[in-house]
């Protein structure tokens, strides 16, 4: 963490401190709050957010899933819905499909769509 003083692991973090610790802009944290209802920072007067240690752990797991493991927002939402917060926080968590597996499925769907389009064009030309 940057800054002159280090907070204990149990200390609450402001959105700026959480942003610095996680390496993502504050607006991304606010956006994630709208996409993942499991993120519930404490809010004080004036709407100032304070993230608990569990919130930071969840945010870190979401960031890891999105940025390093290749999940989409919908994929992380599904994982949270089906397996819960603890599954996402678990070290290693489930692996998403590999890029090659995803692209293989895309290529198959594109090939099928191309065949349909070719058939439609041939019918139109007749």
C-alpha positions as CSV (number, residue, x, y, z in Angstrom):
1,X,0.0,0.0,0.0
2,X,1.3,3.5,-0.8
3,X,1.2,6.3,1.7
4,X,3.0,7.3,4.8
5,X,1.2,5.0,7.2
6,X,0.3,1.4,6.9
7,X,-3.1,0.3,8.1
8,X,-3.6,-3.0,9.8
9,X,-5.2,-5.8,7.8
10,X,-8.4,-5.5,10.0
11,X,-8.7,-1.7,9.4
12,X,-11.5,-0.3,7.2
13,X,-10.4,1.4,4.0
14,X,-11.8,4.4,2.2
15,X,-12.5,4.1,-1.5
16,X,-9.2,5.9,-2.2
17,X,-7.3,3.5,0.0
18,X,-9.0,0.5,-1.5
19,X,-8.4,1.8,-4.9
20,X,-4.6,2.2,-4.2
21,X,-4.4,-1.2,-2.5
22,X,-6.1,-3.0,-5.4
23,X,-4.6,-1.0,-8.2
24,X,-7.9,-0.1,-9.8
25,X,-9.5,3.4,-10.1
26,X,-12.2,4.3,-7.6
27,X,-14.8,4.6,-10.4
28,X,-14.2,0.9,-11.1
29,X,-14.9,0.0,-7.5
30,X,-18.2,2.0,-7.7
31,X,-19.0,0.3,-11.0
32,X,-18.4,-3.2,-9.5
33,X,-20.8,-2.3,-6.7
34,X,-23.5,-1.9,-9.3
35,X,-22.6,-5.3,-10.9
36,X,-21.9,-7.4,-7.8
37,X,-24.5,-7.0,-5.1
38,X,-22.2,-8.9,-2.7
39,X,-20.0,-5.8,-2.5
40,X,-21.6,-3.8,0.4
41,X,-19.2,-1.2,1.8
42,X,-20.3,0.5,4.9
43,X,-21.5,4.1,4.1
44,X,-21.3,7.0,6.5
45,X,-22.9,10.3,6.4
46,X,-22.5,11.9,3.0
47,X,-22.2,8.5,1.3
48,X,-18.5,8.0,2.2
49,X,-17.7,4.4,1.6
50,X,-15.6,2.3,4.1
51,X,-14.6,-1.2,2.9
52,X,-14.2,-3.9,5.5
53,X,-11.4,-6.5,5.2
54,X,-13.9,-9.0,3.7
55,X,-15.0,-6.4,1.1
56,X,-11.3,-6.0,0.1
57,X,-10.9,-9.7,-0.1
58,X,-13.9,-10.0,-2.4
59,X,-12.8,-7.1,-4.5
60,X,-9.4,-8.6,-4.9
61,X,-11.0,-11.9,-6.0
62,X,-13.2,-10.1,-8.5
63,X,-10.2,-8.3,-9.9
64,X,-8.2,-11.5,-10.2
65,X,-11.1,-13.3,-11.9
66,X,-11.7,-10.4,-14.4
67,X,-8.2,-9.3,-15.1
68,X,-6.0,-12.4,-14.6
69,X,-8.3,-15.4,-15.1
70,X,-10.3,-14.1,-18.1
71,X,-13.8,-14.2,-16.7
72,X,-16.4,-11.7,-17.9
73,X,-18.5,-9.7,-15.5
74,X,-21.4,-12.1,-16.3
75,X,-19.1,-15.1,-15.7
76,X,-18.1,-13.8,-12.2
77,X,-21.8,-13.0,-11.5
78,X,-22.6,-16.6,-12.4
79,X,-19.8,-18.0,-10.3
80,X,-21.0,-15.9,-7.3
81,X,-24.6,-16.9,-7.8
82,X,-23.8,-20.7,-8.2
83,X,-20.9,-21.2,-5.8
84,X,-21.0,-18.2,-3.5
85,X,-18.5,-15.6,-2.3
86,X,-16.2,-18.1,-0.6
87,X,-15.7,-20.1,-3.8
88,X,-14.5,-16.9,-5.5
89,X,-12.2,-16.0,-2.6
90,X,-10.8,-19.5,-2.5
91,X,-7.2,-19.8,-3.6
92,X,-7.0,-20.9,-7.2
93,X,-10.8,-21.0,-7.7
94,X,-12.3,-22.8,-10.7
95,X,-10.6,-22.2,-14.0
96,X,-12.5,-20.6,-16.8
97,X,-12.6,-22.1,-20.3
98,X,-9.3,-21.6,-22.0
99,X,-9.1,-19.0,-24.7
100,X,-8.6,-21.7,-27.3
101,X,-11.7,-23.6,-26.1
102,X,-13.7,-20.4,-26.3
103,X,-12.4,-19.5,-29.7
104,X,-13.0,-23.0,-31.0
105,X,-16.7,-22.6,-30.1
106,X,-16.8,-19.2,-31.8
107,X,-15.2,-20.6,-34.9
108,X,-17.8,-23.4,-35.1
109,X,-20.7,-20.9,-34.7
110,X,-19.2,-18.6,-37.3
111,X,-18.8,-21.5,-39.8
112,X,-22.4,-22.6,-39.3
113,X,-23.6,-19.0,-39.8
114,X,-21.4,-18.7,-42.9
115,X,-23.1,-21.9,-44.4
116,X,-26.5,-20.5,-43.7
117,X,-25.6,-17.1,-45.3
118,X,-24.2,-18.9,-48.3
119,X,-27.3,-21.0,-48.7
120,X,-29.5,-17.9,-48.4
121,X,-27.5,-16.0,-51.0
122,X,-27.7,-19.0,-53.4
123,X,-31.5,-19.1,-52.9
124,X,-31.8,-15.4,-53.5
125,X,-29.8,-15.6,-56.7
126,X,-32.1,-18.2,-58.2
